[in-house]
């Protein structure tokens, strides 16, 4: 496994190149900060390579905060990596800027030909929360504007691409607005924000959503804290999600089957990877050969 004695490491995702090598992308921040809570405001996206998912060779960071002033000049957070039809690699990531003191999250894109050298796609965010459905920054309601953790996968019927996002609805109790945000694209570059795939169900936020297909069954997974801080108070333990998703009882990392993804049943999501919220890096493996591709 990958351990960095001088850095905190968390939130990782993986992609496999044409030579069979695995590329790990992860958040990292120097332990010289002393306080681990400070790491989120200093995070960059690290990169390491392995042939066996056990021994890792550390490389240069894949992405660091942009030069100021920029929308992502404070920190770069969790994302995903997918390969496009043009055989280039697309790294979708979360960015926060100094102008809003890191409180407004947006989605950005970097592109690479080799999974090593990455170039930002333009100077503007790729995708921002749409107030038609999603909560914007309101310190009286929540401590940040949630729009992070993009997870991109191809439409099972070949109709473009889907993106899942950690988001909050613009209605309901302040400590229970967490939803799975949704966007679609025909080409991985031009995106349209859609209504959320879930309704508020007692969660402050639903983090790092991702899709997996197991035995022909599409599953939507997310992470959450049972006790998230809202407005300086501890909220009640989160309840079970409700329609439009079905959620069997289980631990904090719940399995959801959204109605809008049922058509993916019996089809595999092609060339995706799984994300991990903890460090050091311990890659998740689905039954059978892991697929290459892409998910704070």
Buried (B, 14 or more C-beta within 10 A) or exposed (E): EBEBEEBBBBBBBBBBBEEEBBBBBBBBBBEEBEEEEEBBBBBBBBBBBBEEBEEBEBBEBBBBBBEEEBBBBBBBBBBBBBBBEEEEBBBBBBBBBBBBEBBBBBBBBBBBEEBBEBEBBEEEBBBBBBEEBBBBBEEEBBBBBBBBBBBBBBBBEEEBBBBBBBBBBBEBEBBBBBBBBBBBBEEBBEBEBBBBBBBBBBBBBBBBBBBBBEEEEBBBBBBBBEEBEBEEEEBEEBEEBEEBBBBEEEEEEBBBBBEBBEEBEEEBBBBBBBBBBEBBBEBBEBEEEBBBBBBB
